[in-house]
Amino acid sequence: MTRVVLAIAGAALLALTACGGGTKTPHLMNLRSSTDGPDEFAILPPKPLSTPPDLAALPDPTPGGENRTDQHPMDDAVLALGGKVRAPATGVPAADGGLVNYADRKGVSADIRGVMAADDLQFRRKHPGKLLERAFGVNVYYKAYHDYWLDAYAELARWRQAGVATPSAPPQDAVK
């Protein structure tokens, strides 16, 4: 009798766990929405209106052109990180020439995205996941790349120990 009760309880538990909704993690990797609703990340509120010191310095209105209250998130990010915003098609500012030369020291690949996508595909084919993961469509993305993760706090501690200022990082006591 005990075995029958345990078997029924086990079957009920198995049936109950099969009703689970799954995980939301795969949706976090999708940068574009698959729904018909609005994309909340595409909405940029305008900058507040302000009166310039000299009204004669205002440019003439241009249909389809830029407005003083238009957002420029990429430029704002560069400025926030201590960089300089450059005008389009003016090239690299002279102050950043050394940095660009250092970054280019081992060559630049124009098709880096294609190369990385091909390398990623080759890695995933070599490590396809276990049989049941493939059969049930379980996402093994995080497991496949776990060895390549960067521990942000360990890296922060390493740079701080080297004497590099990290003003945009969390306070030192937050690093564990």
Backbone as JSON Lines, residues from 0, in Angstrom:
{"i":0,"aa":"M","n":[0.82,-1.19,0.0],"ca":[0.0,0.0,0.0],"c":[0.87,1.26,0.0]}
{"i":1,"aa":"T","n":[1.97,1.24,0.74],"ca":[2.86,2.39,0.82],"c":[3.49,2.68,-0.54]}
{"i":2,"aa":"R","n":[3.83,1.6,-1.25],"ca":[4.43,1.78,-2.58],"c":[3.44,2.42,-3.55]}
{"i":3,"aa":"V","n":[2.19,2.06,-3.45],"ca":[1.16,2.63,-4.33],"c":[1.01,4.12,-4.04]}
{"i":4,"aa":"V","n":[0.97,4.49,-2.77],"ca":[0.84,5.89,-2.39],"c":[2.06,6.68,-2.86]}
{"i":5,"aa":"L","n":[3.24,6.12,-2.67],"ca":[4.46,6.8,-3.14],"c":[4.48,6.91,-4.65]}
{"i":6,"aa":"A","n":[4.04,5.9,-5.35],"ca":[3.99,5.95,-6.82],"c":[3.02,7.02,-7.29]}
{"i":7,"aa":"I","n":[1.86,7.1,-6.66],"ca":[0.86,8.11,-7.03],"c":[1.4,9.51,-6.7]}
{"i":8,"aa":"A","n":[2.02,9.66,-5.54],"ca":[2.58,10.96,-5.16],"c":[3.7,11.36,-6.13]}
{"i":9,"aa":"G","n":[4.53,10.41,-6.52],"ca":[5.6,10.69,-7.47],"c":[5.05,11.08,-8.83]}
{"i":10,"aa":"A","n":[4.02,10.37,-9.3],"ca":[3.42,10.71,-10.58],"c":[2.76,12.08,-10.52]}
{"i":11,"aa":"A","n":[2.1,12.4,-9.4],"ca":[1.47,13.72,-9.25],"c":[2.53,14.82,-9.24]}
{"i":12,"aa":"L","n":[3.63,14.58,-8.56],"ca":[4.71,15.55,-8.52],"c":[5.31,15.75,-9.91]}
{"i":13,"aa":"L","n":[5.51,14.67,-10.64],"ca":[6.04,14.75,-11.99],"c":[5.09,15.52,-12.9]}
{"i":14,"aa":"A","n":[3.79,15.25,-12.78],"ca":[2.8,15.95,-13.6],"c":[2.75,17.43,-13.24]}
{"i":15,"aa":"L","n":[2.89,17.74,-11.97],"ca":[2.86,19.14,-11.53],"c":[4.07,19.91,-12.04]}
{"i":16,"aa":"T","n":[5.24,19.3,-12.01],"ca":[6.43,19.99,-12.49],"c":[6.4,20.17,-14.0]}
{"i":17,"aa":"A","n":[5.7,19.32,-14.72],"ca":[5.59,19.47,-16.17],"c":[4.74,20.67,-16.55]}
{"i":18,"aa":"C","n":[3.96,21.17,-15.62],"ca":[3.1,22.32,-15.89],"c":[3.82,23.64,-15.69]}
{"i":19,"aa":"G","n":[5.08,23.61,-15.33],"ca":[5.82,24.84,-15.08],"c":[5.92,25.7,-16.32]}
{"i":20,"aa":"G","n":[6.01,27.0,-16.11],"ca":[6.04,27.94,-17.23],"c":[7.39,28.08,-17.88]}
{"i":21,"aa":"G","n":[8.42,27.5,-17.34],"ca":[9.74,27.62,-17.94],"c":[10.44,28.87,-17.45]}
{"i":22,"aa":"T","n":[11.54,29.19,-18.09],"ca":[12.34,30.33,-17.68],"c":[12.2,31.46,-18.68]}
{"i":23,"aa":"K","n":[12.39,32.67,-18.23],"ca":[12.31,33.84,-19.08],"c":[13.67,34.23,-19.62]}
{"i":24,"aa":"T","n":[14.72,33.52,-19.25],"ca":[16.07,33.89,-19.63],"c":[16.28,34.02,-21.13]}
{"i":25,"aa":"P","n":[15.79,33.11,-21.99],"ca":[16.05,33.28,-23.42],"c":[15.5,34.59,-23.97]}
{"i":26,"aa":"H","n":[14.45,35.15,-23.35],"ca":[13.91,36.41,-23.85],"c":[14.86,37.57,-23.58]}
{"i":27,"aa":"L","n":[15.7,37.43,-22.56],"ca":[16.63,38.51,-22.24],"c":[17.71,38.65,-23.29]}
{"i":28,"aa":"M","n":[17.96,37.59,-24.06],"ca":[19.0,37.66,-25.08],"c":[18.48,38.28,-26.37]}
{"i":29,"aa":"N","n":[17.17,38.45,-26.51],"ca":[16.6,39.03,-27.72],"c":[16.55,40.54,-27.55]}
{"i":30,"aa":"L","n":[17.3,41.25,-28.39],"ca":[17.34,42.69,-28.28],"c":[16.15,43.35,-28.96]}
{"i":31,"aa":"R","n":[15.48,42.63,-29.83],"ca":[14.31,43.18,-30.49],"c":[13.07,42.44,-30.0]}
{"i":32,"aa":"S","n":[12.02,43.2,-29.83],"ca":[10.78,42.62,-29.33],"c":[10.12,41.78,-30.41]}
{"i":33,"aa":"S","n":[9.53,40.67,-30.0],"ca":[8.81,39.82,-30.95],"c":[7.31,40.07,-30.87]}
{"i":34,"aa":"T","n":[6.91,41.07,-30.12],"ca":[5.49,41.38,-29.98],"c":[5.12,42.55,-30.87]}
{"i":35,"aa":"D","n":[3.82,42.82,-30.96],"ca":[3.35,43.93,-31.79],"c":[3.31,45.24,-31.01]}
{"i":36,"aa":"G","n":[3.65,45.22,-29.74],"ca":[3.58,46.41,-28.9],"c":[4.73,47.36,-29.18]}
{"i":37,"aa":"P","n":[4.71,48.51,-28.53],"ca":[5.78,49.5,-28.75],"c":[7.09,49.02,-28.15]}
{"i":38,"aa":"D","n":[8.16,49.49,-28.71],"ca":[9.49,49.18,-28.2],"c":[9.9,50.3,-27.26]}
{"i":39,"aa":"E","n":[9.9,50.02,-25.96],"ca":[10.16,51.06,-24.98],"c":[11.58,51.6,-25.06]}
{"i":40,"aa":"F","n":[12.5,50.85,-25.67],"ca":[13.87,51.33,-25.78],"c":[14.06,52.24,-26.98]}
{"i":41,"aa":"A","n":[13.08,52.3,-27.87],"ca":[13.19,53.16,-29.05],"c":[12.69,54.56,-28.77]}
{"i":42,"aa":"I","n":[12.09,54.79,-27.62],"ca":[11.52,56.09,-27.3],"c":[12.54,56.9,-26.52]}
{"i":43,"aa":"L","n":[12.94,58.03,-27.09],"ca":[13.88,58.92,-26.42],"c":[13.18,60.25,-26.16]}
{"i":44,"aa":"P","n":[13.0,60.6,-24.91],"ca":[12.38,61.9,-24.65],"c":[13.33,63.02,-25.08]}
{"i":45,"aa":"P","n":[12.79,64.14,-25.55],"ca":[13.68,65.23,-25.97],"c":[14.33,65.9,-24.78]}
{"i":46,"aa":"K","n":[15.42,66.59,-25.05],"ca":[16.09,67.36,-24.0],"c":[15.19,68.54,-23.63]}
{"i":47,"aa":"P","n":[15.34,69.08,-22.44],"ca":[14.49,70.22,-22.06],"c":[14.78,71.44,-22.93]}
{"i":48,"aa":"L","n":[13.74,72.24,-23.15],"ca":[13.89,73.47,-23.92],"c":[14.69,74.49,-23.12]}
{"i":49,"aa":"S","n":[15.51,75.24,-23.81],"ca":[16.28,76.3,-23.16],"c":[16.51,77.42,-24.16]}
{"i":50,"aa":"T","n":[16.67,78.6,-23.65],"ca":[16.94,79.75,-24.51],"c":[18.44,79.94,-24.6]}
{"i":51,"aa":"P","n":[18.98,79.97,-25.83],"ca":[20.43,80.16,-25.95],"c":[20.8,81.6,-25.58]}
{"i":52,"aa":"P","n":[22.05,81.83,-25.23],"ca":[22.47,83.18,-24.85],"c":[22.32,84.19,-25.99]}
{"i":53,"aa":"D","n":[22.51,83.73,-27.23],"ca":[22.41,84.64,-28.38],"c":[21.43,84.05,-29.38]}
{"i":54,"aa":"L","n":[20.28,84.66,-29.53],"ca":[19.27,84.13,-30.46],"c":[19.71,84.23,-31.91]}
{"i":55,"aa":"A","n":[20.62,85.15,-32.22],"ca":[21.1,85.28,-33.59],"c":[21.97,84.09,-33.99]}
{"i":56,"aa":"A","n":[22.49,83.34,-33.01],"ca":[23.35,82.19,-33.31],"c":[22.56,80.94,-33.64]}
{"i":57,"aa":"L","n":[21.23,81.01,-33.53],"ca":[20.4,79.84,-33.85],"c":[20.47,79.54,-35.34]}
{"i":58,"aa":"P","n":[20.59,78.27,-35.71],"ca":[20.62,77.93,-37.14],"c":[19.22,78.07,-37.75]}
{"i":59,"aa":"D","n":[19.2,78.2,-39.05],"ca":[17.92,78.25,-39.76],"c":[17.24,76.9,-39.66]}
{"i":60,"aa":"P","n":[15.9,76.89,-39.52],"ca":[15.2,75.61,-39.47],"c":[15.37,74.84,-40.78]}
{"i":61,"aa":"T","n":[15.61,73.55,-40.65],"ca":[15.77,72.68,-41.81],"c":[14.77,71.54,-41.71]}
{"i":62,"aa":"P","n":[13.86,71.4,-42.67],"ca":[12.91,70.28,-42.6],"c":[13.66,68.95,-42.59]}
{"i":63,"aa":"G","n":[13.35,68.12,-41.6],"ca":[14.01,66.83,-41.48],"c":[15.37,66.92,-40.84]}
{"i":64,"aa":"G","n":[15.82,68.12,-40.5],"ca":[17.13,68.3,-39.9],"c":[17.09,68.09,-38.4]}
{"i":65,"aa":"E","n":[18.19,68.43,-37.75],"ca":[18.28,68.24,-36.31],"c":[17.71,69.42,-35.56]}
{"i":66,"aa":"N","n":[17.34,69.14,-34.32],"ca":[16.78,70.13,-33.43],"c":[17.71,70.23,-32.23]}
{"i":67,"aa":"R","n":[17.75,71.38,-31.57],"ca":[18.6,71.55,-30.39],"c":[18.2,70.61,-29.26]}
{"i":68,"aa":"T","n":[16.96,70.14,-29.26],"ca":[16.49,69.26,-28.18],"c":[16.58,67.78,-28.55]}
{"i":69,"aa":"D","n":[17.14,67.46,-29.71],"ca":[17.26,66.05,-30.11],"c":[18.29,65.35,-29.23]}
{"i":70,"aa":"Q","n":[18.0,64.11,-28.92],"ca":[18.92,63.29,-28.13],"c":[19.99,62.69,-29.04]}
{"i":71,"aa":"H","n":[21.16,62.54,-28.52],"ca":[22.27,61.88,-29.2],"c":[22.9,60.9,-28.21]}
{"i":72,"aa":"P","n":[22.26,59.72,-28.01],"ca":[22.73,58.82,-26.95],"c":[24.16,58.34,-27.13]}
{"i":73,"aa":"M","n":[24.6,58.12,-28.34],"ca":[25.98,57.65,-28.54],"c":[26.97,58.74,-28.13]}
{"i":74,"aa":"D","n":[26.7,59.98,-28.54],"ca":[27.59,61.08,-28.16],"c":[27.56,61.3,-26.65]}
{"i":75,"aa":"D","n":[26.37,61.19,-26.05],"ca":[26.25,61.36,-24.61],"c":[27.05,60.29,-23.87]}
{"i":76,"aa":"A","n":[27.04,59.06,-24.37],"ca":[27.8,57.97,-23.74],"c":[29.3,58.24,-23.85]}
{"i":77,"aa":"V","n":[29.75,58.71,-25.01],"ca":[31.17,59.02,-25.19],"c":[31.59,60.11,-24.22]}
{"i":78,"aa":"L","n":[30.77,61.16,-24.09],"ca":[31.09,62.25,-23.17],"c":[31.08,61.76,-21.72]}
{"i":79,"aa":"A","n":[30.13,60.93,-21.37],"ca":[30.04,60.42,-20.0],"c":[31.25,59.58,-19.64]}
{"i":80,"aa":"L","n":[31.84,58.9,-20.62],"ca":[33.01,58.06,-20.37],"c":[34.32,58.83,-20.5]}
{"i":81,"aa":"G","n":[34.22,60.16,-20.69],"ca":[35.42,60.99,-20.73],"c":[35.99,61.2,-22.11]}
{"i":82,"aa":"G","n":[35.29,60.8,-23.16],"ca":[35.78,60.97,-24.52],"c":[35.37,62.31,-25.1]}
{"i":83,"aa":"K","n":[35.74,62.5,-26.35],"ca":[35.39,63.74,-27.06],"c":[34.5,63.37,-28.23]}
{"i":84,"aa":"V","n":[33.44,64.13,-28.41],"ca":[32.52,63.89,-29.52],"c":[33.09,64.6,-30.74]}
{"i":85,"aa":"R","n":[33.13,63.89,-31.83],"ca":[33.66,64.5,-33.05],"c":[32.55,64.66,-34.06]}
{"i":86,"aa":"A","n":[32.73,65.6,-34.91],"ca":[31.75,65.82,-35.97],"c":[31.88,64.71,-36.99]}
{"i":87,"aa":"P","n":[30.8,64.33,-37.66],"ca":[30.89,63.27,-38.66],"c":[31.88,63.62,-39.77]}
{"i":88,"aa":"A","n":[32.57,62.63,-40.25],"ca":[33.49,62.73,-41.39],"c":[34.67,63.64,-41.12]}
{"i":89,"aa":"T","n":[35.02,63.89,-39.86],"ca":[36.2,64.71,-39.58],"c":[37.37,63.85,-39.16]}
{"i":90,"aa":"G","n":[37.15,62.55,-39.03],"ca":[38.23,61.66,-38.64],"c":[38.42,61.6,-37.15]}
{"i":91,"aa":"V","n":[39.55,61.07,-36.74],"ca":[39.84,60.88,-35.33],"c":[40.49,62.16,-34.79]}
{"i":92,"aa":"P","n":[40.04,62.66,-33.63],"ca":[40.71,63.84,-33.05],"c":[42.17,63.54,-32.77]}
{"i":93,"aa":"A","n":[43.01,64.55,-32.88],"ca":[44.45,64.37,-32.69],"c":[44.76,63.82,-31.3]}
{"i":94,"aa":"A","n":[43.97,64.2,-30.31],"ca":[44.21,63.73,-28.94],"c":[43.99,62.23,-28.82]}
{"i":95,"aa":"D","n":[43.19,61.64,-29.69],"ca":[42.9,60.21,-29.63],"c":[43.72,59.39,-30.61]}
{"i":96,"aa":"G","n":[44.63,60.03,-31.33],"ca":[45.43,59.33,-32.33],"c":[46.25,58.19,-31.76]}
{"i":97,"aa":"G","n":[46.87,58.42,-30.6],"ca":[47.68,57.37,-29.97],"c":[46.86,56.17,-29.58]}
{"i":98,"aa":"L","n":[45.66,56.42,-29.07],"ca":[44.77,55.32,-28.68],"c":[44.36,54.51,-29.9]}
{"i":99,"aa":"V","n":[44.02,55.18,-31.0],"ca":[43.61,54.48,-32.22],"c":[44.78,53.68,-32.78]}
{"i":100,"aa":"N","n":[45.98,54.25,-32.78],"ca":[47.16,53.53,-33.28],"c":[47.44,52.3,-32.42]}
{"i":101,"aa":"Y","n":[47.28,52.42,-31.1],"ca":[47.5,51.28,-30.23],"c":[46.47,50.19,-30.48]}
{"i":102,"aa":"A","n":[45.22,50.58,-30.69],"ca":[44.16,49.6,-30.95],"c":[44.37,48.92,-32.3]}
{"i":103,"aa":"D","n":[44.97,49.63,-33.25],"ca":[45.21,49.08,-34.6],"c":[46.52,48.33,-34.72]}
{"i":104,"aa":"R","n":[47.29,48.19,-33.65],"ca":[48.65,47.66,-33.75],"c":[48.73,46.26,-34.33]}
{"i":105,"aa":"K","n":[47.7,45.44,-34.17],"ca":[47.74,44.07,-34.71],"c":[46.84,43.93,-35.93]}
{"i":106,"aa":"G","n":[46.45,45.04,-36.5],"ca":[45.63,45.0,-37.69],"c":[44.15,45.13,-37.37]}
{"i":107,"aa":"V","n":[43.4,45.51,-38.37],"ca":[41.96,45.71,-38.22],"c":[41.26,44.86,-39.26]}
{"i":108,"aa":"S","n":[40.25,44.15,-38.83],"ca":[39.47,43.33,-39.75],"c":[38.15,44.03,-40.03]}
{"i":109,"aa":"A","n":[37.89,44.34,-41.28],"ca":[36.66,45.04,-41.64],"c":[35.44,44.14,-41.44]}
{"i":110,"aa":"D","n":[35.62,42.83,-41.54],"ca":[34.48,41.92,-41.41],"c":[34.51,41.18,-40.07]}
{"i":111,"aa":"I","n":[34.85,41.9,-39.0],"ca":[35.01,41.27,-37.69],"c":[33.71,40.62,-37.22]}
{"i":112,"aa":"R","n":[32.58,41.22,-37.51],"ca":[31.3,40.64,-37.08],"c":[31.06,39.3,-37.76]}
{"i":113,"aa":"G","n":[31.36,39.21,-39.03],"ca":[31.2,37.95,-39.75],"c":[32.16,36.88,-39.24]}
{"i":114,"aa":"V","n":[33.4,37.29,-38.97],"ca":[34.4,36.35,-38.44],"c":[33.96,35.84,-37.07]}
{"i":115,"aa":"M","n":[33.5,36.74,-36.21],"ca":[33.06,36.32,-34.87],"c":[31.83,35.42,-34.96]}
{"i":116,"aa":"A","n":[30.9,35.72,-35.86],"ca":[29.71,34.89,-36.01],"c":[30.1,33.49,-36.49]}
{"i":117,"aa":"A","n":[31.05,33.41,-37.42],"ca":[31.49,32.1,-37.92],"c":[32.2,31.31,-36.82]}
{"i":118,"aa":"D","n":[33.06,31.99,-36.04],"ca":[33.75,31.32,-34.94],"c":[32.75,30.84,-33.89]}
{"i":119,"aa":"D","n":[31.74,31.65,-33.61],"ca":[30.72,31.27,-32.64],"c":[29.94,30.05,-33.13]}
{"i":120,"aa":"L","n":[29.57,30.06,-34.4],"ca":[28.84,28.93,-34.96],"c":[29.68,27.66,-34.91]}
{"i":121,"aa":"Q","n":[30.96,27.76,-35.22],"ca":[31.86,26.61,-35.16],"c":[31.96,26.09,-33.73]}
{"i":122,"aa":"F","n":[32.06,26.99,-32.75],"ca":[32.15,26.59,-31.35],"c":[30.87,25.88,-30.92]}
{"i":123,"aa":"R","n":[29.71,26.42,-31.32],"ca":[28.44,25.8,-30.92],"c":[28.23,24.47,-31.61]}
{"i":124,"aa":"R","n":[28.73,24.3,-32.81],"ca":[28.63,22.99,-33.47],"c":[29.53,21.97,-32.79]}
{"i":125,"aa":"K","n":[30.67,22.43,-32.31],"ca":[31.59,21.54,-31.62],"c":[31.07,21.15,-30.24]}
{"i":126,"aa":"H","n":[30.29,22.03,-29.62],"ca":[29.71,21.81,-28.29],"c":[28.19,21.95,-28.39]}
{"i":127,"aa":"P","n":[27.51,20.98,-28.99],"ca":[26.07,21.15,-29.26],"c":[25.15,20.97,-28.07]}
{"i":128,"aa":"G","n":[25.62,20.52,-26.96],"ca":[24.75,20.28,-25.81],"c":[24.42,18.8,-25.71]}
{"i":129,"aa":"K","n":[23.82,18.42,-24.63],"ca":[23.49,17.02,-24.4],"c":[22.24,16.63,-25.17]}
{"i":130,"aa":"L","n":[22.03,15.34,-25.31],"ca":[20.93,14.82,-26.1],"c":[19.58,15.37,-25.64]}
{"i":131,"aa":"L","n":[19.29,15.31,-24.35],"ca":[18.0,15.79,-23.86],"c":[17.85,17.3,-24.0]}
{"i":132,"aa":"E","n":[18.96,18.04,-23.87],"ca":[18.9,19.48,-24.07],"c":[18.5,19.8,-25.51]}
{"i":133,"aa":"R","n":[19.07,19.08,-26.46],"ca":[18.71,19.31,-27.87],"c":[17.31,18.82,-28.16]}
{"i":134,"aa":"A","n":[16.92,17.69,-27.58],"ca":[15.6,17.12,-27.85],"c":[14.48,18.01,-27.33]}
{"i":135,"aa":"F","n":[14.69,18.65,-26.18],"ca":[13.65,19.48,-25.6],"c":[13.87,20.97,-25.83]}
{"i":136,"aa":"G","n":[14.86,21.34,-26.62],"ca":[15.09,22.74,-26.95],"c":[15.52,23.6,-25.77]}
{"i":137,"aa":"V","n":[16.28,23.02,-24.86],"ca":[16.75,23.78,-23.7],"c":[17.9,24.67,-24.15]}
{"i":138,"aa":"N","n":[17.93,25.89,-23.64],"ca":[18.97,26.83,-24.01],"c":[20.24,26.52,-23.23]}
{"i":139,"aa":"V","n":[21.33,26.25,-23.94],"ca":[22.6,25.97,-23.28],"c":[23.61,27.08,-23.53]}
{"i":140,"aa":"Y","n":[23.12,28.24,-23.92],"ca":[24.0,29.37,-24.25],"c":[24.92,29.71,-23.08]}
{"i":141,"aa":"Y","n":[24.34,29.91,-21.9],"ca":[25.15,30.31,-20.76],"c":[26.13,29.22,-20.35]}
{"i":142,"aa":"K","n":[25.71,27.98,-20.45],"ca":[26.59,26.88,-20.07],"c":[27.76,26.77,-21.06]}
{"i":143,"aa":"A","n":[27.49,27.0,-22.34],"ca":[28.54,26.87,-23.35],"c":[29.62,27.93,-23.19]}
{"i":144,"aa":"Y","n":[29.23,29.13,-22.78],"ca":[30.19,30.23,-22.69],"c":[30.63,30.54,-21.27]}
{"i":145,"aa":"H","n":[30.31,29.69,-20.33],"ca":[30.64,29.96,-18.93],"c":[32.13,30.14,-18.72]}
{"i":146,"aa":"D","n":[32.96,29.38,-19.41],"ca":[34.4,29.49,-19.23],"c":[34.96,30.81,-19.75]}
{"i":147,"aa":"Y","n":[34.19,31.54,-20.54],"ca":[34.66,32.79,-21.14],"c":[34.1,34.02,-20.42]}
{"i":148,"aa":"W","n":[33.34,33.83,-19.37],"ca":[32.77,34.97,-18.64],"c":[33.87,35.75,-17.96]}
{"i":149,"aa":"L","n":[33.65,37.04,-17.84],"ca":[34.57,37.92,-17.15],"c":[33.96,38.27,-15.8]}
{"i":150,"aa":"D","n":[34.69,38.03,-14.74],"ca":[34.24,38.41,-13.41],"c":[34.53,39.9,-13.25]}
{"i":151,"aa":"A","n":[33.48,40.71,-13.34],"ca":[33.64,42.16,-13.35],"c":[34.31,42.67,-12.07]}
{"i":152,"aa":"Y","n":[33.95,42.13,-10.93],"ca":[34.52,42.61,-9.68],"c":[35.98,42.19,-9.52]}
{"i":153,"aa":"A","n":[36.33,41.01,-9.97],"ca":[37.74,40.6,-9.91],"c":[38.57,41.46,-10.85]}
{"i":154,"aa":"E","n":[38.02,41.78,-12.01],"ca":[38.73,42.63,-12.97],"c":[38.86,44.05,-12.41]}
{"i":155,"aa":"L","n":[37.81,44.53,-11.76],"ca":[37.86,45.85,-11.13],"c":[38.94,45.9,-10.05]}
{"i":156,"aa":"A","n":[39.0,44.86,-9.23],"ca":[40.02,44.81,-8.18],"c":[41.42,44.77,-8.8]}
{"i":157,"aa":"R","n":[41.58,44.04,-9.89],"ca":[42.89,43.95,-10.55],"c":[43.33,45.32,-11.07]}
{"i":158,"aa":"W","n":[42.4,46.05,-11.7],"ca":[42.75,47.37,-12.24],"c":[43.01,48.37,-11.12]}
{"i":159,"aa":"R","n":[42.23,48.3,-10.06],"ca":[42.45,49.22,-8.94],"c":[43.8,48.93,-8.27]}
{"i":160,"aa":"Q","n":[44.16,47.66,-8.16],"ca":[45.44,47.3,-7.58],"c":[46.58,47.81,-8.45]}
{"i":161,"aa":"A","n":[46.35,47.89,-9.76],"ca":[47.37,48.41,-10.67],"c":[47.44,49.93,-10.63]}
{"i":162,"aa":"G","n":[46.5,50.56,-9.89],"ca":[46.55,52.01,-9.76],"c":[45.73,52.76,-10.79]}
{"i":163,"aa":"V","n":[44.89,52.07,-11.53],"ca":[44.07,52.72,-12.55],"c":[42.81,53.26,-11.89]}
{"i":164,"aa":"A","n":[42.5,54.53,-12.16],"ca":[41.3,55.14,-11.59],"c":[40.06,54.56,-12.28]}
{"i":165,"aa":"T","n":[39.09,54.16,-11.49],"ca":[37.84,53.61,-12.02],"c":[36.68,54.38,-11.4]}
{"i":166,"aa":"P","n":[36.46,55.63,-11.83],"ca":[35.45,56.46,-11.19],"c":[34.02,56.01,-11.46]}
{"i":167,"aa":"S","n":[33.77,55.29,-12.55],"ca":[32.4,54.9,-12.85],"c":[32.05,53.54,-12.26]}
{"i":168,"aa":"A","n":[32.97,52.93,-11.55],"ca":[32.74,51.62,-10.95],"c":[32.06,51.77,-9.61]}
{"i":169,"aa":"P","n":[31.47,50.69,-9.1],"ca":[30.85,50.76,-7.77],"c":[31.9,51.1,-6.71]}
{"i":170,"aa":"P","n":[31.48,51.6,-5.55],"ca":[32.43,51.93,-4.49],"c":[33.26,50.7,-4.08]}
{"i":171,"aa":"Q","n":[34.43,50.95,-3.52],"ca":[35.35,49.88,-3.16],"c":[34.72,48.88,-2.19]}
{"i":172,"aa":"D","n":[33.89,49.36,-1.24],"ca":[33.29,48.44,-0.29],"c":[32.23,47.55,-0.91]}
{"i":173,"aa":"A","n":[31.76,47.89,-2.13],"ca":[30.78,47.04,-2.8],"c":[31.46,45.86,-3.5]}
{"i":174,"aa":"V","n":[32.77,45.96,-3.71],"ca":[33.51,44.89,-4.38],"c":[33.77,43.79,-3.37]}
{"i":175,"aa":"K","n":[33.35,42.59,-3.71],"ca":[33.52,41.48,-2.78],"c":[34.57,40.53,-3.27]}
